[in-house]
């Protein structure tokens, strides 16, 4: 899988993506990335990529001509994604869909300032995508979230294969149950006896009950979503 990253801060990549299992997958060639510096396509000697809004208003807008030239410089663009609060919110189901084709190419447009000129979105039929109901100072962190979430579910990235992600939050239709490891007693707190019993049926029932209760308390919206 390959990612083209359009940004005015190329030094931010691979960043955290260079460590852990995703970083190892990068070193092993499971995925790759090219970073395009949008400032290289500025129309002046100052590297300007933004201008004032037509119609007035607070905040600068990234220019269509600069962004268009930056996008055109990429020969194999694949699907272009722009991280924006206006897009659908990224879910684990969507992550799985993005990861289905391991030879896919995604071009990730990292906006800054107030946003990008709408004509760029229209010209290239760009998909807008949100990673949550909050605002970041730019799309670079969102791009890293997207890449991390997609790469980690690809084959042979996590130890244990598909089983490694099968029981995680959202994969099970809710939130994950409490997790415990050694020691079995710590500061007066003991691991639930059922987890030490070796009775797989009882353990599975306990986990399901815990997952249901936590999901009901903390994310009841997931229950409604699963009922659709």
C-alpha positions, 0 to 999 in steps of 0.5 A: 500500500502506498500513501502520497502525503501533501503537506506544508510540514514534510518534516512531520513524516513519517514521524510516529509512523516510523516506530512500533509495528507500523514502523516495522511494516514500513521498513519491511515494505508492507507500505510506503509513502512519498511526501510532497511539500506544497510550498514547492508550488508557491507562486512567489519567492516566500513560499506562500500557499494561502490567501484571504477569503473572498467575501471576507471572514477570519482565517486564510484559505489554501490556494487552488492554483498551488494545491492543484499544481501539487496534486498534478505533480503526483503521477499515481494519485489513487483516491484523494482524501482531505481531512475535514470536519465536514466529512463522515467520521472514520470508523473501524468498519471504514478502516477495514474497507480502506485496508482491503486492497493492500496494493491501493494508493491513497493521496492524503491532503493535509490542510492548514489555516481555515481550510482549502479552496472548494474548487480543489475538492470539486475538481479532483472529486476529493473525499472529505474525511473526519477523525472526530468531532474536534478541530486540529491545527492541521491535517498531518496528525489526522493523516498519521491516524489514518495511516496507522489505523489502516496499516495495522489491520493489514495482513502480517503487520501485527503478531498473531494475524487476524486474531490480533485485532478480532477482539478489539474495541469496535471490532466486536461491535462495542468496547473491549472488556477489562484486561489483566496480566501478572501479578494476579494480586497487586496492591490489594487488587485481585484479578477476577477469579473467572479469568484464572479458572481456565474455563473458556466458556465462563471466561467468554461469557464474563468478557461478553457481559463486561463488554456489554456493560461498559459499552452501555455505560460509555458508548450507548450510541454503538449499541444503537448502531449495531441494532440498525 
